[in-house]
Structure formats: structure tokens, C-alpha cells
Amino acid sequence: MSAQGIKAVGRPWTSAAADGAETAVIDVGSNSVRLVVFWVSGRSITPVLNEKVMAGLGRGLQASGMLDHGARDLALAALRRFAALVEARGVRRCFAVATAAVRSAADGQDFVDRVRRETGLNLQIINGREEARLSALGVLAGAPDAKGLVGDLGGSSLELVPIGPDGPGEGETFALGPLALAAAGAFDVDAVAARVDKALGDTRLLRPGAQETFYAVGGAWRALGRFDIALRGHPIGVLHQHAMTRADTLKVADFVRRQSRRSLERFEESAAKRADTLPFAATVIARLLELGGFEKVVLSSYGLREGLLFDAMGPELRAQDALIAGAEAFVGHKGLAFAAALERFVTPLFVAGHPAAFAKRRDAILRQAACRLADIGAALHPDQREVVVFELVLGAQLAGVAHPERAFLAATVQHRYTKSLPESGKRIIERLLTPEQAEVAAALGLALRLGCDLSGRTATVMDQFSLRREKDQLILTAASGAQHLVTDQAVRRLDPLAEALKLKAVIRRR
């Protein structure tokens, strides 16, 4: 078996080493055993295969000190399959790690040895501080500007670690996973809250007012996020970077704790496998908010597994912008030269004399991403583009983008293809964007449409044209010898853009 453990990965990745490669992460946790195969393209790490088995290795660990016997067999069966899939796909690198249950169990090393004998996988047991660091790196991989406290809730443990512009700080680990808490008996909110308070009583990481944002990692807390989306009617179902206020989070926690198992299963299908442990997870996050004084909770779908990959990247890859790298990976690299030319064409309209949608620096990143996504409808049937494009961008596997920014990009690319938004899109824009942000998205989309139609989506042709505003005029300038490329259709694309900008359209020759 050729699958390698974390120690066998070798030197940090460079762009060449990481581009277009499949990398696997096998994560043996207290609750689940999971295989995720990622497509690595520059800084972008996109999951292309995701399998898990809810083995429950940590079940009963607090009482016996040993891994659950039936869970070991279930986990081994899953790991045999995962190892076979990794080998069959020809995956170049495989990280295989075990966390809280295996490191805490008296027979944890025996389990690791058996895994190696039966599957060839070299499971590395990582300690709590390293698990916290890697989870924090994963959060930063998915949200590079994250600043606050990361909490990664697994089946048996909770890892806390501060993050900011300088990366992760020193983390701590606590035996506060739902399986560990449930070992004391049936759920009782006061008893569980008291245990959480006692365990966290001496930590220096929870000082009220020290951090505003809590970044929640782990399947149980993502399940709480799904409840929040349903209860509030939030218009985007993507869990990554879904934000909840303190009040939203406490409301969801209280809702979950008041429901029966059957009610939880009926309300949210994906909660069925976690129905017994969700009240414990809800109590932990509620106490964390009270003890730490956090005002906002942001869910991160990126955690330990993504942190392992991010940790292996060289500095040149980490320095790439997450959103732009994700947009490039989403559409492929073939059209990057045109995307760059398109960006040069549209940028003069939005850098001076035009209101910012978010902030100038952020607008520039969103504009670059929009230019890379501008040709996303090329492979779609013409009759379906207007229906599909908005949702395609809205739900794309993109990191480093908040939900309002997702809506902005979706609206921009939709306007690149058509003037109108789908009805569902209109509701999303009304909920998540200000009228001014929606206007900028429409204008940018119309500018992209003009550039794409004018140039035939070809970089060398795009560079024959420039676009600028001058007093009350929108001026399209064609290079000498390129006048024949200005067709009636291009003029028809210029007029709506001028109208959106409240300018008069003018065509000039250099």
C-alpha cells in the first residue's frame, strides 16, 4: 500500500508541486472516520470526494479508557476502503491522522499498529495543541482575514486557539466533546453547563471583550448553523462563513435543547445522526459565548483537514488570495489571460468617481474574481444560462468570501449574461446587499458583458479597447486599426452600461 502518513509528505509545496494534484486526508476522529480527496490548484483546495463513517470510536471512552470494540471494527472497515480508494485514484499525497479518542485511549497505539498492518496507512496521532493549531490554520485557509478565537468541537474534545494577522496563537484542548459530556449520563442543561464552566474556568483564552468573533469548526456546530439558516430563512445555504449574531446563536442553542430527538430529526434531516449529541454541542457554544463575551459566530467548513494542506504549502502559495485562487480553480486556468485583459478594461470605471460596494481594497479583489468568473456560462446551454448562472456562482466552492460578497458576485455574473435577475436572486439581493451594492454589481456585470462581446473573449482583442468616464460621458476607445471590431452589438452593449452609470455613451478612435 503506497498511502503515506503526515511525516512522509516532505518539503513544502510550491506552485508547480501543488498545481493540478489530488491530495487525500484521512481523519480518524472520536465520532467519525473520514476521507476527503482534495483537488489542489495553487492555493485553492477543493474537495472532490468526501466520505465518512460515523464509527463512534470515542463512545464509552470516559468510562472504560478503551476504544469501543464495535467501533474499532467499523473504523477499520472504513479505513480499508479509504486506503483502496486512495491507491486506485493514484493520489500523490495522503495525510492520515488520528485525534482525541485514539490519543486518549489506552489501546490507541494498538489500534494504530493494526491499521498499519491491515491497510498500509501510517496513522499519525496528533496532540491537542497541534490539533488546535491545524484547525486554526484551516480557518485561515478559508477566511484569511479571520481574527478572533477558533473553537473546534470534535466528538471527545474541544480545541480553542486564537487567530489573527500573525496566524494561530497557542491553543488549548479540553475534554468537552459531546461524547465525553454524554458519558456522565442523560442530557441535563444545568449539569452540562456546570461541567463546561469548570473545565474552562482556568483558561486565559476566554476574557470577555478580548475577542469579538468566535469561529466555530466541527460537524455538530455546522448542524446548528443549518438550524439557524432554516429558522431565520437565510437565503444562502452555504455553511462556510455563515455568520450568526450572539442573539441568533443563543436562540438556536435554546431551540435545539428544547426539542426531542424525533423533532430534531424531522426539522433537519442531516441532524438525524447527531440528534443525541446536538444538545451538548449547543450548550458548549452557549457557555463559550457567555464566558468569552463574543458578539458574532462565524462557521468554518475549513478545519483540521484543510489546515494540514495549508500547513504543507510554501509561502508563495499561502500569499495568494483565497478568493481569486478559488475562482481560477473553479473555471480552470485556460481563460486567465483574457480575465486579466478584461480586468484591465473594466477597472478604470470603478477606481475613481464611482462609489465603493464594500471597501476599495475588497472591491478590487471582488472585481478580479468576477473577471475570472465572467465566462462561466460558456459551457452551459444558451437556453439555461439565465436560469443557472446565478445559483452556480452563489454555491461555488470558494473560500475567502462572505455571504454578502457571494451575492454580489452572483449578481455581477448574472448581469454579464442578462439584465434581469431570477426571482430567487432578487430576494437574495434584497436581503444581503444594499441598493448601492446592487447597483455596482449590475454596472460591473454590464461592463463585463460589453468586454466579452466586444473582444470575442480574446485577450489580444480586448487590449485593443479601453473604457473610461470623463465628466458626463462613458467613452469607449478603439485602437487604430480596430474600428472594424466595433459592431452594432457592441454598441448595444455600451448603451445599457452608460445608462446604469448615468452617463452618455461615446465611441472614439485613438
ROSEDO-509692 format. One record per residue (C-alpha): residue number from 1; residue in one letter; x, y, z. Coordinates in Angstrom, 1 decimal, always signed. Layout:
BEGIN
R  num  residuo       X       Y       Z
R  NUM        a       X       Y       Z
...
This chain:
BEGIN
R  num  residuo       X       Y       Z
R    1        m    +0.0    +0.0    +0.0
R    2        s    +1.5    +3.3    -1.0
R    3        a    -0.5    +5.7    +1.1
R    4        q    +1.7    +7.9    +3.3
R    5        g    +1.3    +9.5    +6.7
R    6        i    +1.9   +13.1    +7.5
R    7        k    +5.6   +12.6    +8.3
R    8        a    +6.2   +11.3    +4.8
R    9        v    +4.8   +14.4    +3.0
R   10        g    +8.2   +16.1    +2.6
R   11        r    +9.1   +19.6    +1.8
R   12        p    +6.5   +22.4    +1.5
R   13        w    +4.6   +22.6    -1.8
R   14        t    +5.5   +25.1    -4.4
R   15        s    +3.1   +26.3    -7.2
R   16        a    +4.4   +23.6    -9.5
R   17        a    +4.1   +20.8    -6.9
R   18        a    +0.6   +21.7    -5.9
R   19        d    -1.0   +22.5    -9.3
R   20        g    -3.5   +20.0   -10.6
R   21        a    -2.8   +17.4    -7.9
R   22        e    -5.1   +15.2    -5.9
R   23        t    -4.3   +15.0    -2.2
R   24        a    -6.1   +12.9    +0.4
R   25        v    -6.7   +13.5    +4.1
R   26        i    -7.9   +10.6    +6.3
R   27        d    -9.1   +11.9    +9.6
R   28        v    -9.8    +9.3   +12.4
R   29        g   -11.9   +11.2   +15.0
R   30        s   -13.8   +10.4   +18.1
R   31        n   -17.1   +10.4   +16.3
R   32        s   -16.4    +9.9   +12.6
R   33        v   -13.8    +8.4   +10.3
R   34        r   -13.5   +10.4    +7.1
R   35        l   -11.7   +10.5    +3.8
R   36        v   -11.6   +13.7    +1.8
R   37        v    -9.8   +13.9    -1.5
R   38        f    -8.9   +17.5    -2.5
R   39        w    -8.0   +18.9    -5.9
R   40        v    -5.1   +21.3    -5.2
R   41        s    -4.7   +24.1    -7.6
R   42        g    -2.4   +26.8    -6.4
R   43        r    -3.7   +28.0    -3.0
R   44        s    -7.2   +26.5    -3.8
R   45        i    -8.1   +23.3    -2.1
R   46        t   -11.4   +21.9    -3.4
R   47        p   -12.9   +18.7    -2.1
R   48        v   -13.8   +16.3    -4.9
R   49        l   -14.5   +13.2    -2.8
R   50        n   -15.9   +13.2    +0.7
R   51        e   -16.8   +10.0    +2.6
R   52        k   -17.4    +9.4    +6.3
R   53        v   -18.4    +6.7    +8.6
R   54        m   -19.9    +7.5   +12.0
R   55        a   -17.9    +4.9   +13.8
R   56        g   -18.0    +6.4   +17.3
R   57        l   -14.5    +5.4   +18.5
R   58        g   -14.9    +7.7   +21.5
R   59        r   -18.1    +6.2   +22.6
R   60        g   -17.7    +4.9   +26.2
R   61        l   -14.1    +6.1   +26.4
R   62        q   -14.5    +8.1   +29.5
R   63        a   -15.7    +5.1   +31.5
R   64        s   -13.5    +2.3   +30.0
R   65        g   -10.4    +4.2   +28.9
R   66        m   -10.5    +2.0   +25.8
R   67        l   -11.8    +2.4   +22.2
R   68        d   -15.2    +0.9   +21.7
R   69        h   -14.8    -2.6   +20.3
R   70        g   -17.5    -2.5   +17.7
R   71        a   -16.4    +1.0   +16.6
R   72        r   -12.9    -0.2   +16.0
R   73        d   -14.1    -2.9   +13.6
R   74        l   -16.3    -0.3   +11.8
R   75        a   -13.4    +2.1   +11.6
R   76        l   -11.1    -0.5   +10.3
R   77        a   -13.5    -1.5    +7.6
R   78        a   -13.8    +2.2    +6.5
R   79        l   -10.1    +2.6    +6.5
R   80        r    -9.5    -0.4    +4.3
R   81        r   -11.9    +1.1    +1.8
R   82        f   -10.3    +4.5    +2.1
R   83        a    -6.8    +3.1    +1.5
R   84        a    -8.0    +1.2    -1.5
R   85        l    -9.6    +4.4    -3.0
R   86        v    -6.5    +6.4    -2.4
R   87        e    -4.4    +3.9    -4.2
R   88        a    -6.9    +3.4    -7.0
R   89        r    -7.1    +7.1    -7.7
R   90        g    -3.3    +7.4    -7.8
R   91        v    -3.4   +10.1    -5.1
R   92        r    +0.1   +11.6    -4.9
R   93        r    +0.0   +12.6    -1.2
R   94        c    -2.0   +11.3    +1.7
R   95        f    -2.2   +12.7    +5.2
R   96        a    -3.6   +10.2    +7.8
R   97        v    -4.2   +11.4   +11.3
R   98        a    -5.9   +10.3   +14.5
R   99        t    -7.2   +12.8   +17.1
R  100        a    -8.7   +12.8   +20.6
R  101        a   -10.2    +9.3   +21.0
R  102        v    -7.1    +7.4   +19.7
R  103        r    -4.6    +9.6   +21.6
R  104        s    -6.6    +9.3   +24.9
R  105        a    -7.3    +5.5   +24.7
R  106        a    -5.1    +3.0   +26.5
R  107        d    -5.3    +0.9   +23.3
R  108        g    -4.9    +3.8   +20.9
R  109        q    -1.4    +2.8   +19.8
R  110        d    -2.5    -0.8   +19.4
R  111        f    -5.3    +0.4   +17.1
R  112        v    -2.7    +2.5   +15.0
R  113        d    -0.5    -0.6   +14.7
R  114        r    -3.4    -2.7   +13.5
R  115        v    -4.4    +0.0   +11.0
R  116        r    -0.9    -0.1    +9.6
R  117        r    -0.8    -3.9    +9.3
R  118        e    -4.2    -4.2    +7.7
R  119        t    -4.4    -1.1    +5.4
R  120        g    -0.8    +0.2    +5.0
R  121        l    -1.9    +3.6    +6.3
R  122        n    +0.6    +5.3    +8.7
R  123        l    -1.8    +7.0   +11.1
R  124        q    -0.1    +9.8   +13.0
R  125        i    -1.6   +10.6   +16.4
R  126        i    -1.6   +14.4   +16.9
R  127        n    -1.7   +16.0   +20.3
R  128        g    -4.3   +18.5   +21.4
R  129        r    -2.2   +21.7   +20.8
R  130        e    -1.2   +20.5   +17.4
R  131        e    -4.8   +19.7   +16.5
R  132        a    -5.8   +23.3   +17.7
R  133        r    -3.0   +24.8   +15.5
R  134        l    -4.0   +22.9   +12.4
R  135        s    -7.7   +23.7   +12.9
R  136        a    -6.8   +27.4   +13.2
R  137        l    -4.7   +27.2   +10.0
R  138        g    -7.7   +25.6    +8.3
R  139        v    -9.9   +28.5    +9.4
R  140        l    -7.3   +30.9    +8.0
R  141        a    -7.1   +28.9    +4.7
R  142        g   -10.8   +29.5    +4.3
R  143        a   -11.1   +33.0    +5.8
R  144        p    -7.7   +34.7    +5.5
R  145        d    -8.8   +37.9    +7.4
R  146        a   -10.1   +35.9   +10.3
R  147        k    -9.4   +37.4   +13.7
R  148        g   -10.8   +36.0   +17.0
R  149        l   -10.9   +32.7   +18.7
R  150        v   -11.3   +29.3   +16.9
R  151        g   -13.2   +26.5   +18.6
R  152        d   -13.0   +23.1   +17.0
R  153        l   -15.6   +20.7   +18.6
R  154        g   -14.9   +17.0   +17.9
R  155        g   -16.6   +14.0   +19.4
R  156        s   -14.4   +13.9   +22.5
R  157        s   -12.6   +17.2   +22.7
R  158        l   -12.8   +20.9   +22.2
R  159        e    -9.7   +22.8   +20.9
R  160        l    -9.5   +26.6   +21.4
R  161        v    -6.9   +28.7   +19.7
R  162        p    -6.7   +32.5   +19.0
R  163        i    -6.0   +33.6   +15.4
R  164        g    -5.1   +37.0   +13.8
R  165        p    -2.9   +38.6   +11.2
R  166        d    +0.1   +36.8   +12.5
R  167        g    -1.5   +33.3   +12.3
R  168        p    -2.5   +31.0   +15.1
R  169        g    -1.6   +31.6   +18.7
R  170        e    -1.1   +28.9   +21.4
R  171        g    -4.1   +26.7   +21.7
R  172        e    -5.6   +24.5   +24.5
R  173        t    -7.6   +21.4   +24.5
R  174        f   -10.5   +20.3   +26.8
R  175        a   -12.4   +17.1   +27.2
R  176        l   -15.7   +18.8   +26.2
R  177        g   -16.8   +16.9   +23.1
R  178        p   -20.4   +15.7   +23.1
R  179        l   -19.4   +12.1   +23.5
R  180        a   -17.2   +13.0   +26.6
R  181        l   -20.0   +15.1   +28.1
R  182        a   -22.7   +12.4   +27.4
R  183        a   -20.7    +9.8   +29.3
R  184        a   -21.9   +11.4   +32.5
R  185        g   -25.5   +10.4   +31.8
R  186        a   -28.6   +11.8   +30.1
R  187        f   -28.6   +15.4   +29.0
R  188        d   -29.3   +18.0   +31.7
R  189        v   -28.6   +21.5   +30.7
R  190        d   -27.6   +22.8   +34.1
R  191        a   -25.2   +19.9   +34.8
R  192        v   -23.6   +20.1   +31.4
R  193        a   -23.2   +23.9   +31.7
R  194        a   -21.6   +23.5   +35.1
R  195        r   -19.1   +21.0   +33.6
R  196        v   -18.2   +23.3   +30.8
R  197        d   -17.7   +26.2   +33.2
R  198        k   -15.5   +24.2   +35.4
R  199        a   -13.4   +22.9   +32.5
R  200        l   -12.9   +26.4   +31.1
R  201        g   -12.5   +28.2   +34.4
R  202        d    -8.7   +28.5   +34.3
R  203        t    -8.2   +29.2   +30.6
R  204        r    -6.8   +32.6   +29.6
R  205        l    -8.4   +32.4   +26.2
R  206        l   -11.9   +33.4   +27.3
R  207        r   -11.6   +37.0   +28.6
R  208        p   -14.8   +39.0   +28.0
R  209        g   -14.2   +41.7   +25.4
R  210        a   -10.8   +40.3   +24.3
R  211        q   -12.2   +38.9   +21.0
R  212        e   -15.4   +39.8   +19.1
R  213        t   -15.7   +36.8   +16.8
R  214        f   -15.8   +33.1   +17.5
R  215        y   -15.0   +30.8   +14.6
R  216        a   -16.9   +27.5   +15.0
R  217        v   -15.4   +24.4   +13.5
R  218        g   -16.9   +20.9   +13.6
R  219        g   -19.9   +18.9   +12.3
R  220        a   -22.1   +19.5   +15.4
R  221        w   -21.8   +23.2   +15.2
R  222        r   -22.4   +23.2   +11.4
R  223        a   -25.6   +21.3   +12.2
R  224        l   -26.6   +24.2   +14.5
R  225        g   -25.8   +26.5   +11.6
R  226        r   -28.3   +24.6    +9.4
R  227        f   -31.0   +25.2   +12.1
R  228        d   -30.2   +28.9   +12.1
R  229        i   -30.5   +29.1    +8.3
R  230        a   -33.9   +27.4    +8.5
R  231        l   -35.2   +29.4   +11.5
R  232        r   -34.1   +32.8   +10.0
R  233        g   -34.9   +31.9    +6.4
R  234        h   -31.3   +32.9    +5.5
R  235        p   -31.2   +33.0    +1.7
R  236        i   -27.9   +31.2    +1.2
R  237        g   -27.5   +27.6    +2.3
R  238        v   -23.7   +27.6    +2.1
R  239        l   -22.4   +26.9    +5.7
R  240        h   -18.9   +28.2    +5.1
R  241        q   -18.6   +31.7    +6.6
R  242        h   -22.2   +31.7    +7.6
R  243        a   -22.4   +34.4   +10.3
R  244        m   -24.7   +34.5   +13.3
R  245        t   -25.0   +37.2   +15.9
R  246        r   -24.7   +36.3   +19.6
R  247        a   -28.5   +36.5   +19.9
R  248        d   -29.0   +34.3   +16.8
R  249        t   -26.7   +31.6   +18.2
R  250        l   -28.2   +31.6   +21.7
R  251        k   -31.7   +31.3   +20.1
R  252        v   -30.6   +28.3   +18.1
R  253        a   -28.9   +26.7   +21.1
R  254        d   -32.1   +27.1   +23.2
R  255        f   -34.2   +25.8   +20.3
R  256        v   -32.1   +22.7   +19.9
R  257        r   -32.1   +22.0   +23.7
R  258        r   -35.9   +22.1   +23.9
R  259        q   -36.5   +19.6   +21.1
R  260        s   -37.0   +15.9   +21.3
R  261        r   -34.7   +13.6   +19.3
R  262        r   -37.6   +12.9   +16.9
R  263        s   -38.3   +16.7   +16.5
R  264        l   -34.7   +17.4   +15.6
R  265        e   -34.7   +14.6   +13.0
R  266        r   -37.9   +15.9   +11.4
R  267        f   -36.7   +19.5   +11.4
R  268        e   -33.3   +19.0    +9.9
R  269        e   -32.6   +15.7    +8.0
R  270        s   -28.8   +15.9    +8.4
R  271        a   -29.2   +16.3   +12.2
R  272        a   -30.5   +12.7   +12.5
R  273        k   -27.1   +11.2   +13.1
R  274        r   -26.2   +13.8   +15.7
R  275        a   -29.6   +14.2   +17.4
R  276        d   -28.3   +12.7   +20.7
R  277        t   -25.3   +14.9   +20.9
R  278        l   -26.6   +18.2   +19.5
R  279        p   -28.0   +19.5   +22.9
R  280        f   -24.5   +19.0   +24.4
R  281        a   -22.9   +20.9   +21.4
R  282        a   -25.5   +23.7   +21.8
R  283        t   -24.7   +24.1   +25.5
R  284        v   -21.0   +24.2   +24.9
R  285        i   -21.3   +27.1   +22.4
R  286        a   -23.8   +28.9   +24.6
R  287        r   -21.4   +28.8   +27.5
R  288        l   -18.5   +29.9   +25.3
R  289        l   -20.4   +32.9   +24.2
R  290        e   -21.2   +33.9   +27.8
R  291        l   -17.7   +33.3   +29.1
R  292        g   -15.9   +34.9   +26.2
R  293        g   -18.3   +37.7   +25.5
R  294        f   -18.3   +37.1   +21.8
R  295        e   -20.7   +39.2   +19.7
R  296        k   -20.6   +37.1   +16.5
R  297        v   -20.2   +33.4   +15.5
R  298        v   -18.8   +32.5   +12.0
R  299        l   -19.0   +28.9   +10.9
R  300        s   -16.0   +27.5    +9.1
R  301        s   -16.2   +24.4    +6.9
R  302        y   -12.4   +24.5    +6.8
R  303        g   -10.7   +23.0    +9.8
R  304        l    -8.1   +20.3   +10.6
R  305        r    -8.1   +18.6    +7.2
R  306        e    -7.7   +21.9    +5.3
R  307        g    -5.2   +23.0    +7.9
R  308        l    -3.0   +20.0    +7.1
R  309        l    -2.8   +21.0    +3.5
R  310        f    -2.3   +24.7    +4.2
R  311        d    +0.5   +23.9    +6.6
R  312        a    +2.3   +22.0    +3.8
R  313        m    +2.1   +24.9    +1.4
R  314        g    +5.1   +27.1    +0.8
R  315        p    +4.9   +30.9    +1.5
R  316        e    +4.3   +31.8    -2.2
R  317        l    +1.1   +29.7    -2.2
R  318        r    -0.1   +31.0    +1.1
R  319        a    +0.4   +34.5    -0.1
R  320        q    -2.1   +34.0    -3.0
R  321        d    -5.6   +35.5    -2.4
R  322        a    -8.0   +32.7    -1.5
R  323        l   -11.0   +34.0    -3.4
R  324        i    -9.1   +34.6    -6.6
R  325        a    -7.3   +31.3    -6.4
R  326        g   -10.7   +29.6    -5.9
R  327        a   -12.3   +31.4    -8.8
R  328        e    -9.4   +30.3   -11.1
R  329        a    -9.7   +26.7    -9.9
R  330        f   -13.5   +26.8   -10.4
R  331        v   -13.4   +27.8   -14.0
R  332        g   -10.0   +26.4   -15.0
R  333        h    -6.8   +28.2   -16.0
R  334        k    -7.4   +28.3   -19.7
R  335        g    -9.0   +31.8   -19.8
R  336        l    -6.7   +33.6   -17.3
R  337        a    -5.1   +35.8   -20.0
R  338        f    -8.5   +37.0   -21.1
R  339        a    -9.6   +37.5   -17.5
R  340        a    -6.6   +39.7   -16.9
R  341        a    -7.3   +41.7   -20.1
R  342        l   -11.0   +42.1   -19.1
R  343        e    -9.9   +43.3   -15.7
R  344        r    -7.7   +46.0   -17.3
R  345        f   -10.7   +47.0   -19.4
R  346        v   -13.3   +47.4   -16.7
R  347        t   -11.2   +48.7   -13.8
R  348        p   -10.9   +52.4   -14.8
R  349        l   -14.7   +52.7   -14.4
R  350        f   -14.6   +51.6   -10.8
R  351        v   -11.5   +53.0    -9.2
R  352        a   -12.3   +56.7    -9.4
R  353        g   -15.6   +58.6    -9.4
R  354        h   -17.7   +55.6    -8.6
R  355        p   -18.9   +54.6    -5.1
R  356        a   -17.4   +51.5    -3.5
R  357        a   -19.5   +48.5    -3.0
R  358        f   -17.6   +47.2    +0.1
R  359        a   -14.2   +48.8    +0.6
R  360        k   -11.7   +49.8    -2.1
R  361        r    -9.3   +47.0    -1.4
R  362        r   -12.1   +44.5    -1.2
R  363        d   -13.8   +45.8    -4.3
R  364        a   -10.6   +45.2    -6.2
R  365        i   -10.5   +41.5    -5.1
R  366        l   -14.1   +41.0    -6.0
R  367        r   -13.6   +42.6    -9.4
R  368        q   -10.7   +40.3   -10.1
R  369        a   -12.8   +37.3    -9.1
R  370        a   -15.7   +38.5   -11.2
R  371        c   -13.5   +38.8   -14.3
R  372        r   -12.3   +35.2   -13.8
R  373        l   -15.9   +34.0   -13.4
R  374        a   -17.2   +36.1   -16.4
R  375        d   -17.0   +33.2   -18.9
R  376        i   -18.5   +30.6   -16.6
R  377        g   -21.7   +30.3   -18.7
R  378        a   -19.7   +29.4   -21.9
R  379        a   -20.2   +25.6   -21.3
R  380        l   -23.9   +26.0   -20.4
R  381        h   -26.8   +25.6   -22.9
R  382        p   -27.8   +29.1   -24.1
R  383        d   -31.4   +28.5   -23.1
R  384        q   -30.4   +27.7   -19.5
R  385        r   -27.7   +30.3   -18.7
R  386        e   -30.0   +32.9   -17.3
R  387        v   -31.5   +30.3   -15.0
R  388        v   -28.3   +28.6   -13.9
R  389        v   -25.6   +31.2   -13.7
R  390        f   -26.7   +33.0   -10.5
R  391        e   -27.1   +29.8    -8.5
R  392        l   -23.8   +28.4    -9.9
R  393        v   -21.8   +31.3    -8.6
R  394        l   -23.8   +31.6    -5.4
R  395        g   -23.0   +28.0    -4.4
R  396        a   -19.5   +27.7    -5.9
R  397        q   -16.7   +26.1    -3.8
R  398        l   -15.0   +29.4    -2.9
R  399        a   -13.0   +30.4    +0.1
R  400        g   -12.3   +33.9    +1.5
R  401        v   -15.8   +35.2    +0.6
R  402        a   -18.5   +36.3    +3.0
R  403        h   -22.2   +35.7    +2.1
R  404        p   -23.0   +39.2    +1.0
R  405        e   -19.9   +39.1    -1.3
R  406        r   -21.2   +35.8    -2.7
R  407        a   -24.5   +37.5    -3.5
R  408        f   -22.6   +40.4    -5.1
R  409        l   -20.5   +38.1    -7.3
R  410        a   -23.6   +36.1    -8.3
R  411        a   -25.5   +39.3    -9.3
R  412        t   -22.4   +40.6   -11.2
R  413        v   -22.0   +37.4   -13.3
R  414        q   -25.8   +37.2   -13.9
R  415        h   -25.8   +40.8   -15.3
R  416        r   -22.9   +39.7   -17.5
R  417        y   -25.4   +37.5   -19.3
R  418        t   -28.7   +39.2   -18.9
R  419        k   -30.2   +42.4   -17.5
R  420        s   -32.7   +40.6   -15.2
R  421        l   -32.2   +38.5   -12.1
R  422        p   -34.2   +35.4   -11.3
R  423        e   -36.9   +35.9    -8.7
R  424        s   -34.9   +33.9    -6.1
R  425        g   -31.9   +36.1    -6.9
R  426        k   -33.9   +39.3    -6.4
R  427        r   -34.9   +38.1    -2.9
R  428        i   -31.3   +37.3    -2.0
R  429        i   -30.0   +40.6    -3.3
R  430        e   -32.7   +42.5    -1.3
R  431        r   -31.8   +40.6    +1.9
R  432        l   -28.0   +40.7    +1.7
R  433        l   -27.0   +43.8    -0.4
R  434        t   -27.7   +47.5    +0.0
R  435        p   -29.2   +49.2    -3.0
R  436        e   -25.8   +50.8    -3.7
R  437        q   -24.1   +47.5    -3.7
R  438        a   -26.7   +46.0    -6.1
R  439        e   -26.1   +48.9    -8.4
R  440        v   -22.4   +48.4    -8.5
R  441        a   -22.9   +44.7    -9.2
R  442        a   -25.2   +45.5   -12.1
R  443        a   -22.8   +48.1   -13.6
R  444        l   -19.8   +45.7   -13.2
R  445        g   -21.8   +42.9   -14.9
R  446        l   -22.8   +45.1   -17.8
R  447        a   -19.1   +46.2   -18.2
R  448        l   -18.1   +42.5   -18.3
R  449        r   -20.8   +41.8   -20.9
R  450        l   -19.5   +44.7   -23.1
R  451        g   -15.9   +43.5   -22.8
R  452        c   -16.8   +39.8   -23.6
R  453        d   -18.9   +40.6   -26.6
R  454        l   -16.5   +43.3   -27.9
R  455        s   -13.5   +41.1   -27.8
R  456        g   -14.8   +37.7   -28.6
R  457        r   -13.4   +36.7   -25.2
R  458        t    -9.9   +37.0   -26.6
R  459        a    -7.1   +38.8   -24.6
R  460        t    -5.3   +40.4   -27.6
R  461        v    -8.5   +41.8   -29.0
R  462        m    -9.6   +43.1   -25.5
R  463        d    -6.4   +45.0   -25.3
R  464        q    -7.3   +47.0   -28.4
R  465        f   -10.0   +48.8   -26.4
R  466        s   -10.2   +51.0   -23.3
R  467        l   -13.1   +52.3   -21.3
R  468        r   -13.2   +55.4   -19.1
R  469        r   -15.5   +58.0   -17.7
R  470        e   -15.0   +61.7   -18.5
R  471        k   -17.3   +64.2   -16.9
R  472        d   -20.8   +63.0   -18.0
R  473        q   -19.5   +60.7   -20.7
R  474        l   -18.7   +57.0   -20.9
R  475        i   -16.0   +56.7   -23.5
R  476        l   -15.1   +53.5   -25.4
R  477        t   -11.9   +53.9   -27.3
R  478        a   -10.7   +51.6   -30.1
R  479        a    -7.1   +51.4   -31.1
R  480        s    -6.1   +52.4   -34.6
R  481        g    -7.0   +49.6   -37.0
R  482        a    -9.5   +48.0   -34.5
R  483        q   -12.5   +50.1   -35.6
R  484        h   -14.0   +47.3   -37.6
R  485        l   -14.3   +45.3   -34.4
R  486        v   -16.9   +47.7   -33.0
R  487        t   -20.1   +46.1   -34.2
R  488        d   -23.7   +47.1   -33.7
R  489        q   -24.0   +44.5   -31.0
R  490        a   -21.1   +46.1   -29.1
R  491        v   -22.8   +49.5   -29.3
R  492        r   -26.0   +47.9   -28.0
R  493        r   -23.9   +46.6   -25.0
R  494        l   -22.4   +50.0   -24.4
R  495        d   -25.7   +51.9   -24.1
R  496        p   -27.1   +49.9   -21.1
R  497        l   -23.8   +50.3   -19.2
R  498        a   -23.9   +54.0   -19.8
R  499        e   -27.4   +54.2   -18.6
R  500        a   -26.6   +52.3   -15.4
R  501        l   -23.8   +54.7   -14.7
R  502        k   -26.0   +57.7   -15.7
R  503        l   -23.5   +58.7   -18.4
R  504        k   -23.7   +59.4   -22.1
R  505        a   -22.1   +56.7   -24.4
R  506        v   -19.4   +57.9   -26.7
R  507        i   -17.2   +55.8   -29.1
R  508        r   -13.8   +57.2   -30.1
R  509        r   -10.8   +56.1   -32.2
R  510        r    -7.2   +56.5   -30.9
